[in-house]
């Protein structure tokens, strides 16, 4: 599993503790230092079955500063991928990518269901 996180994020820390406590192996990736590329985002989005908006960190400062709540609805999917790939802080975290799932954010019940 690939685990994308921002180490200072408390939700990411909680998710990582949960992974460790459950003995789940993962490759760790700092989303700020190693931002997802457009191809990766497109693949994960398609695999997830989620709306693309779920990949945006809607509670982040950058999201709010850029007024993306108002801009996203008028942007094309390609423009949204480009935006997500431009800065890891725009991407919802943590992200867990397995062979048959993609999870955005940390909801223990969802993670338990998908990873067991």
C-alpha positions, 0 to 999 in steps of 0.5 A: 500500500502507498500511504501519502501524508503530510507529517505535521497533519494530526489526522495523518499521524492518527492514520499512521498509528492505526496502520502500525497498530494493525500491522499493515505494511505501507510505503510512506510518501510526504505529499508536500515533498513528493506531490502526486503527478497528474497521471497518478491522480487520474489513476487513483481517481478512476480507481476510487469511484469518488467524485474528483472533489473528494481529492481536494483538501477543502479545509486547507488554507491554500484551498481557502486562499485560492477561493476554490470552493467557488472556482472548482465547479466551473473548472474542467476535470483536466484543470482540476488535475493540474491544480491538484498536481501543482501543490501537495497541500491541495490534496486531501490527506492522508491517501491510502492506495492499495491494489483494489482501493483508494481512500481519501482522509482517515475514517477508521471504519472505512479503512477497517472495511477496505484493508481487512 
